[in-house]
């Protein structure tokens, strides 16, 4: 979560996308001395694939970070900091990068999407390579902070309450909670050792008592077991193929776009300076 918020804060600090003057349209999140931040403007600063991670808590953190940056920025402008050569250079580069990314996104949106037939064709040719070299498990979990919470939920499971519904209601792992606690397939050496050991002892459909890890306490339900030598689930195999083909196609498209523009541009490269730039002076 901290990584996501730090990324968002950096984006907001580099962005000039805030409404000035009149009250803007949209959902207003904050106002600092006549400068507004709206939810719509905030969302424009976040890559589409990350917007699903914008929980209310994260949005609030981003708003507070924007307020902090805005009061600092306004004071800096008042003192003429925005006219500083270094600041102007940073603004120029940030503006260039934002325009380049947006243009590239527009061009990539025109790339023909991968067809299911293309994925199926690769799967048919490579099917044997998707035999598992070692056993894999698939499980769901409910993550809570304390053992008492885990024991209370475990008691409800023994009374017949639905695991998926309890995961959705109580699990601190909100990403898996939306899928009934499902965390997908894993090898026991790819996950917390105590979690993996507890999951490996379960029969299909059986759930564990509280299992402690560095994240808290888990209740684990084993939903599938694949033994070494068995075929990987075809849907997961095809997802892996799709992801691989997608990345390859995107990289090829980006390279074609950039190289095409470079071929039409007048580009000059100059020798690097013979001496390294002077080191920054210690002002302490």
Secondary structure, DSSP 8 states (H G I E B T S, - for coil): -HHHHHHHHHHHHH----EESS--SS-EEEEETTEEEEHHHHHHTS-GGGGGG--HHHHHHHHHHHHHHHHHHHHHHHTTGGGSHHHHHHHHHHHHHHHHHHHHHHHHTTS----HHHHHHHHHHHGGGGB-SS-EEEEEEEEESSHHHHHHHHHHHHTT--HHHHHHHH-S-HHHHTTTTEEEEE-GGGS-HHHHHHHHT--TT-B-S-EEETTEEEEEEEEEEE-TTSB--HHHHHHHHHHHHHHHHHHHHHHHHHHHHHHHS--------SS---------
